[in-house]
Amino acid sequence: MTDQLSIQYLTNTDGQKTAVVIPIDQWLEYAEYLEQYMTIKQSIKKGLEEVAEIKAGKVIPQSVEDFLEMNLHSD
């Protein structure tokens, strides 16, 4: 990932920042990281929801062996 952003600020007539300009190569790099973050965030959210359902007795917990078996052969 880029160590330092090369950004420019756009301002209005009062000098207040209204927008940011970032080079496209840096934006594409950050967009990729954002997509990965959103995927991980969604997985964590789903996992926490499943834990809440298990604690509430709505779902029977899956064994580690069954979980690994299902996930190793899902490709």
N, CA, C and O atoms as a GROMACS GRO file, in nm:
protein
  300
    1MET      N    1   0.084  -0.117   0.000
    1MET     CA    2   0.000   0.000   0.000
    1MET      C    3   0.090   0.124   0.000
    1MET      O    4   0.199   0.124   0.056
    2THR      N    5   0.041   0.228  -0.064
    2THR     CA    6   0.117   0.352  -0.071
    2THR      C    7   0.138   0.409   0.069
    2THR      O    8   0.045   0.416   0.149
    3ASP      N    9   0.262   0.448   0.097
    3ASP     CA   10   0.293   0.502   0.229
    3ASP      C   11   0.236   0.641   0.250
    3ASP      O   12   0.196   0.676   0.362
    4GLN      N   13   0.232   0.720   0.145
    4GLN     CA   14   0.187   0.858   0.161
    4GLN      C   15   0.092   0.893   0.047
    4GLN      O   16   0.121   0.868  -0.070
    5LEU      N   17  -0.022   0.951   0.082
    5LEU     CA   18  -0.117   0.994  -0.018
    5LEU      C   19  -0.072   1.124  -0.082
    5LEU      O   20  -0.020   1.214  -0.014
    6SER      N   21  -0.091   1.134  -0.212
    6SER     CA   22  -0.066   1.260  -0.284
    6SER      C   23  -0.201   1.321  -0.313
    6SER      O   24  -0.256   1.303  -0.422
    7ILE      N   25  -0.254   1.394  -0.217
    7ILE     CA   26  -0.389   1.448  -0.234
    7ILE      C   27  -0.385   1.600  -0.250
    7ILE      O   28  -0.293   1.668  -0.204
    8GLN      N   29  -0.489   1.648  -0.316
    8GLN     CA   30  -0.510   1.791  -0.330
    8GLN      C   31  -0.649   1.821  -0.278
    8GLN      O   32  -0.741   1.740  -0.293
    9TYR      N   33  -0.666   1.937  -0.218
    9TYR     CA   34  -0.796   1.978  -0.167
    9TYR      C   35  -0.854   2.086  -0.257
    9TYR      O   36  -0.784   2.177  -0.301
   10LEU      N   37  -0.983   2.074  -0.282
   10LEU     CA   38  -1.056   2.180  -0.352
   10LEU      C   39  -1.129   2.260  -0.246
   10LEU      O   40  -1.186   2.205  -0.152
   11THR      N   41  -1.128   2.390  -0.262
   11THR     CA   42  -1.193   2.477  -0.164
   11THR      C   43  -1.296   2.566  -0.232
   11THR      O   44  -1.290   2.591  -0.352
   12ASN      N   45  -1.391   2.613  -0.152
   12ASN     CA   46  -1.490   2.708  -0.204
   12ASN      C   47  -1.434   2.850  -0.191
   12ASN      O   48  -1.319   2.869  -0.152
   13THR      N   49  -1.515   2.948  -0.224
   13THR     CA   50  -1.467   3.086  -0.222
   13THR      C   51  -1.436   3.135  -0.080
   13THR      O   52  -1.366   3.234  -0.063
   14ASP      N   53  -1.489   3.064   0.021
   14ASP     CA   54  -1.460   3.100   0.160
   14ASP      C   55  -1.335   3.029   0.213
   14ASP      O   56  -1.296   3.048   0.328
   15GLY      N   57  -1.273   2.947   0.128
   15GLY     CA   58  -1.153   2.876   0.170
   15GLY      C   59  -1.181   2.745   0.242
   15GLY      O   60  -1.088   2.681   0.292
   16GLN      N   61  -1.308   2.705   0.248
   16GLN     CA   62  -1.343   2.578   0.315
   16GLN      C   63  -1.320   2.462   0.219
   16GLN      O   64  -1.357   2.469   0.102
   17LYS      N   65  -1.259   2.355   0.269
   17LYS     CA   66  -1.235   2.237   0.187
   17LYS      C   67  -1.369   2.174   0.151
   17LYS      O   68  -1.455   2.153   0.237
   18THR      N   69  -1.387   2.145   0.022
   18THR     CA   70  -1.513   2.088  -0.025
   18THR      C   71  -1.495   1.954  -0.096
   18THR      O   72  -1.592   1.880  -0.113
   19ALA      N   73  -1.371   1.922  -0.136
   19ALA     CA   74  -1.348   1.796  -0.206
   19ALA      C   75  -1.199   1.761  -0.198
   19ALA      O   76  -1.115   1.844  -0.163
   20VAL      N   77  -1.171   1.636  -0.232
   20VAL     CA   78  -1.034   1.587  -0.233
   20VAL      C   79  -1.007   1.524  -0.369
   20VAL      O   80  -1.092   1.453  -0.423
   21VAL      N   81  -0.890   1.550  -0.423
   21VAL     CA   82  -0.846   1.486  -0.548
   21VAL      C   83  -0.731   1.394  -0.512
   21VAL      O   84  -0.635   1.436  -0.447
   22ILE      N   85  -0.742   1.268  -0.555
   22ILE     CA   86  -0.639   1.169  -0.527
   22ILE      C   87  -0.602   1.103  -0.660
   22ILE      O   88  -0.691   1.074  -0.740
   23PRO      N   89  -0.474   1.077  -0.684
   23PRO     CA   90  -0.433   1.012  -0.809
   23PRO      C   91  -0.504   0.877  -0.824
   23PRO      O   92  -0.524   0.805  -0.726
   24ILE      N   93  -0.542   0.844  -0.947
   24ILE     CA   94  -0.621   0.724  -0.973
   24ILE      C   95  -0.549   0.596  -0.928
   24ILE      O   96  -0.615   0.505  -0.879
   25ASP      N   97  -0.418   0.588  -0.944
   25ASP     CA   98  -0.348   0.466  -0.902
   25ASP      C   99  -0.359   0.447  -0.751
   25ASP      O  100  -0.375   0.334  -0.704
   26GLN      N  101  -0.351   0.556  -0.675
   26GLN     CA  102  -0.367   0.545  -0.531
   26GLN      C  103  -0.512   0.511  -0.497
   26GLN      O  104  -0.537   0.431  -0.407
   27TRP      N  105  -0.607   0.571  -0.567
   27TRP     CA  106  -0.748   0.542  -0.540
   27TRP      C  107  -0.778   0.395  -0.566
   27TRP      O  108  -0.846   0.332  -0.485
   28LEU      N  109  -0.729   0.341  -0.677
   28LEU     CA  110  -0.756   0.200  -0.708
   28LEU      C  111  -0.698   0.108  -0.602
   28LEU      O  112  -0.759   0.008  -0.566
   29GLU      N  113  -0.580   0.143  -0.553
   29GLU     CA  114  -0.518   0.063  -0.447
   29GLU      C  115  -0.602   0.067  -0.319
   29GLU      O  116  -0.628  -0.037  -0.258
   30TYR      N  117  -0.645   0.186  -0.280
   30TYR     CA  118  -0.727   0.198  -0.160
   30TYR      C  119  -0.866   0.137  -0.179
   30TYR      O  120  -0.922   0.082  -0.084
   31ALA      N  121  -0.920   0.145  -0.298
   31ALA     CA  122  -1.050   0.084  -0.326
   31ALA      C  123  -1.042  -0.067  -0.309
   31ALA      O  124  -1.137  -0.129  -0.260
   32GLU      N  125  -0.930  -0.127  -0.350
   32GLU     CA  126  -0.912  -0.271  -0.333
   32GLU      C  127  -0.907  -0.308  -0.185
   32GLU      O  128  -0.968  -0.406  -0.142
   33TYR      N  129  -0.833  -0.229  -0.106
   33TYR     CA  130  -0.828  -0.253   0.038
   33TYR      C  131  -0.965  -0.235   0.102
   33TYR      O  132  -1.002  -0.310   0.192
   34LEU      N  133  -1.038  -0.136   0.056
   34LEU     CA  134  -1.173  -0.113   0.109
   34LEU      C  135  -1.264  -0.232   0.080
   34LEU      O  136  -1.341  -0.274   0.166
   35GLU      N  137  -1.254  -0.286  -0.040
   35GLU     CA  138  -1.336  -0.402  -0.076
   35GLU      C  139  -1.301  -0.522   0.013
   35GLU      O  140  -1.391  -0.592   0.059
   36GLN      N  141  -1.172  -0.544   0.036
   36GLN     CA  142  -1.130  -0.653   0.124
   36GLN      C  143  -1.182  -0.631   0.265
   36GLN      O  144  -1.229  -0.725   0.330
   37TYR      N  145  -1.173  -0.507   0.313
   37TYR     CA  146  -1.222  -0.474   0.446
   37TYR      C  147  -1.372  -0.502   0.458
   37TYR      O  148  -1.417  -0.559   0.556
   38MET      N  149  -1.448  -0.461   0.357
   38MET     CA  150  -1.594  -0.480   0.361
   38MET      C  151  -1.628  -0.630   0.362
   38MET      O  152  -1.723  -0.671   0.430
   39THR      N  153  -1.553  -0.710   0.288
   39THR     CA  154  -1.576  -0.855   0.287
   39THR      C  155  -1.548  -0.914   0.424
   39THR      O  156  -1.626  -0.996   0.474
   40ILE      N  157  -1.438  -0.874   0.485
   40ILE     CA  158  -1.403  -0.924   0.618
   40ILE      C  159  -1.506  -0.877   0.721
   40ILE      O  160  -1.549  -0.955   0.806
   41LYS      N  161  -1.546  -0.751   0.712
   41LYS     CA  162  -1.645  -0.696   0.804
   41LYS      C  163  -1.776  -0.774   0.795
   41LYS      O  164  -1.836  -0.806   0.897
   42GLN      N  165  -1.820  -0.805   0.673
   42GLN     CA  166  -1.945  -0.880   0.655
   42GLN      C  167  -1.933  -1.020   0.713
   42GLN      O  168  -2.028  -1.070   0.773
   43SER      N  169  -1.817  -1.084   0.697
   43SER     CA  170  -1.796  -1.218   0.753
   43SER      C  171  -1.801  -1.215   0.905
   43SER      O  172  -1.860  -1.303   0.968
   44ILE      N  173  -1.738  -1.114   0.964
   44ILE     CA  174  -1.740  -1.101   1.110
   44ILE      C  175  -1.882  -1.075   1.159
   44ILE      O  176  -1.924  -1.134   1.259
   45LYS      N  177  -1.954  -0.989   1.091
   45LYS     CA  178  -2.093  -0.959   1.129
   45LYS      C  179  -2.178  -1.086   1.124
   45LYS      O  180  -2.256  -1.113   1.215
   46LYS      N  181  -2.162  -1.164   1.017
   46LYS     CA  182  -2.238  -1.289   1.005
   46LYS      C  183  -2.202  -1.384   1.119
   46LYS      O  184  -2.290  -1.448   1.177
   47GLY      N  185  -2.073  -1.394   1.150
   47GLY     CA  186  -2.030  -1.482   1.259
   47GLY      C  187  -2.088  -1.440   1.393
   47GLY      O  188  -2.131  -1.524   1.472
   48LEU      N  189  -2.090  -1.309   1.419
   48LEU     CA  190  -2.146  -1.259   1.545
   48LEU      C  191  -2.296  -1.284   1.553
   48LEU      O  192  -2.349  -1.315   1.659
   49GLU      N  193  -2.365  -1.271   1.440
   49GLU     CA  194  -2.508  -1.301   1.436
   49GLU      C  195  -2.533  -1.449   1.465
   49GLU      O  196  -2.627  -1.484   1.536
   50GLU      N  197  -2.448  -1.535   1.409
   50GLU     CA  198  -2.462  -1.679   1.434
   50GLU      C  199  -2.439  -1.711   1.581
   50GLU      O  200  -2.510  -1.794   1.639
   51VAL      N  201  -2.339  -1.647   1.643
   51VAL     CA  202  -2.313  -1.669   1.785
   51VAL      C  203  -2.434  -1.627   1.868
   51VAL      O  204  -2.472  -1.697   1.962
   52ALA      N  205  -2.495  -1.513   1.834
   52ALA     CA  206  -2.613  -1.466   1.906
   52ALA      C  207  -2.728  -1.566   1.892
   52ALA      O  208  -2.800  -1.590   1.988
   53GLU      N  209  -2.745  -1.622   1.773
   53GLU     CA  210  -2.851  -1.722   1.752
   53GLU      C  211  -2.824  -1.849   1.831
   53GLU      O  212  -2.917  -1.910   1.885
   54ILE      N  213  -2.698  -1.890   1.839
   54ILE     CA  214  -2.662  -2.008   1.918
   54ILE      C  215  -2.690  -1.982   2.066
   54ILE      O  216  -2.748  -2.066   2.134
   55LYS      N  217  -2.648  -1.864   2.115
   55LYS     CA  218  -2.671  -1.830   2.255
   55LYS      C  219  -2.820  -1.823   2.288
   55LYS      O  220  -2.861  -1.856   2.399
   56ALA      N  221  -2.901  -1.781   2.191
   56ALA     CA  222  -3.045  -1.770   2.212
   56ALA      C  223  -3.115  -1.906   2.195
   56ALA      O  224  -3.235  -1.916   2.218
   57GLY      N  225  -3.040  -2.007   2.157
   57GLY     CA  226  -3.098  -2.140   2.141
   57GLY      C  227  -3.173  -2.158   2.010
   57GLY      O  228  -3.248  -2.254   1.994
   58LYS      N  229  -3.153  -2.066   1.916
   58LYS     CA  230  -3.224  -2.074   1.788
   58LYS      C  231  -3.152  -2.163   1.688
   58LYS      O  232  -3.213  -2.211   1.592
   59VAL      N  233  -3.022  -2.185   1.711
   59VAL     CA  234  -2.941  -2.264   1.619
   59VAL      C  235  -2.856  -2.360   1.700
   59VAL      O  236  -2.804  -2.324   1.806
   60ILE      N  237  -2.843  -2.481   1.650
   60ILE     CA  238  -2.756  -2.579   1.715
   60ILE      C  239  -2.614  -2.555   1.666
   60ILE      O  240  -2.591  -2.545   1.546
   61PRO      N  241  -2.517  -2.544   1.758
   61PRO     CA  242  -2.380  -2.517   1.716
   61PRO      C  243  -2.324  -2.629   1.629
   61PRO      O  244  -2.358  -2.746   1.647
   62GLN      N  245  -2.241  -2.592   1.536
   62GLN     CA  246  -2.177  -2.687   1.446
   62GLN      C  247  -2.042  -2.725   1.506
   62GLN      O  248  -1.972  -2.641   1.561
   63SER      N  249  -2.005  -2.852   1.494
   63SER     CA  250  -1.874  -2.894   1.545
   63SER      C  251  -1.764  -2.835   1.457
   63SER      O  252  -1.787  -2.802   1.340
   64VAL      N  253  -1.646  -2.823   1.513
   64VAL     CA  254  -1.531  -2.772   1.439
   64VAL      C  255  -1.502  -2.863   1.320
   64VAL      O  256  -1.472  -2.815   1.211
   65GLU      N  257  -1.512  -2.993   1.341
   65GLU     CA  258  -1.486  -3.088   1.233
   65GLU      C  259  -1.582  -3.068   1.117
   65GLU      O  260  -1.541  -3.067   1.002
   66ASP      N  261  -1.712  -3.052   1.148
   66ASP     CA  262  -1.812  -3.030   1.042
   66ASP      C  263  -1.787  -2.897   0.970
   66ASP      O  264  -1.799  -2.889   0.848
   67PHE      N  265  -1.753  -2.795   1.047
   67PHE     CA  266  -1.725  -2.664   0.988
   67PHE      C  267  -1.608  -2.672   0.891
   67PHE      O  268  -1.616  -2.622   0.779
   68LEU      N  269  -1.499  -2.735   0.935
   68LEU     CA  270  -1.381  -2.745   0.849
   68LEU      C  271  -1.409  -2.831   0.727
   68LEU      O  272  -1.365  -2.798   0.616
   69GLU      N  273  -1.481  -2.938   0.745
   69GLU     CA  274  -1.514  -3.026   0.633
   69GLU      C  275  -1.596  -2.950   0.528
   69GLU      O  276  -1.569  -2.960   0.409
   70MET      N  277  -1.694  -2.873   0.574
   70MET     CA  278  -1.779  -2.798   0.484
   70MET      C  279  -1.699  -2.689   0.411
   70MET      O  280  -1.718  -2.669   0.291
   71ASN      N  281  -1.612  -2.620   0.483
   71ASN     CA  282  -1.538  -2.507   0.424
   71ASN      C  283  -1.420  -2.551   0.338
   71ASN      O  284  -1.380  -2.480   0.246
   72LEU      N  285  -1.364  -2.665   0.367
   72LEU     CA  286  -1.251  -2.714   0.287
   72LEU      C  287  -1.297  -2.765   0.153
   72LEU      O  288  -1.220  -2.766   0.057
   73HIS      N  289  -1.422  -2.809   0.144
   73HIS     CA  290  -1.472  -2.868   0.020
   73HIS      C  291  -1.572  -2.777  -0.050
   73HIS      O  292  -1.647  -2.823  -0.137
   74SER      N  293  -1.575  -2.649  -0.014
   74SER     CA  294  -1.673  -2.559  -0.074
   74SER      C  295  -1.625  -2.498  -0.207
   74SER      O  296  -1.705  -2.437  -0.278
   75ASP      N  297  -1.498  -2.515  -0.242
   75ASP     CA  298  -1.444  -2.456  -0.365
   75ASP      C  299  -1.477  -2.539  -0.486
   75ASP      O  300  -1.440  -2.503  -0.598
   0.00000   0.00000   0.00000
